[in-house]
Amino acid sequence: MRIALHSEIRDGAIDDYRTNHARIPDALAETFSRIGIHDWTIWRSGHRLFHLVECDDWDAAVAALEDDPADHAWQADIGRFVEVFRDADGAEGTAPLEEVWDLRSQIA
């Protein structure tokens, strides 16, 4: 499955976010592989970040991360630069964004 997320960088933290997110810890990459997250790409527009995640099951992955020490350490570190995650309606939350259209699905 492929899902998209939206988050926002804290004011004045873009350069620090870029520097600290140039590479995630190997332990977290291993966790992602184990729980079925196969790819994660992040794009930035101003202070907004857009994430594209390829995974087996997003809800199961999020549940698996709840007690994962590598994820907890990463969130404590990178969380210094991230203001908020937003859902499809713009409210706070990590629910995936609404998919409106997909060319691959249309031409399949």
Secondary structure, DSSP 8 states (H G I E B T S, - for coil): -EEEEEEEE-TT-HHHHHHHTSS--HHHHHHHHHHTEEEEEEEEETTEEEEEEEES-HHHHHHHHTT-HHHHHHHHHHTTTEEEEE-TTSSBS---------HHHHH-
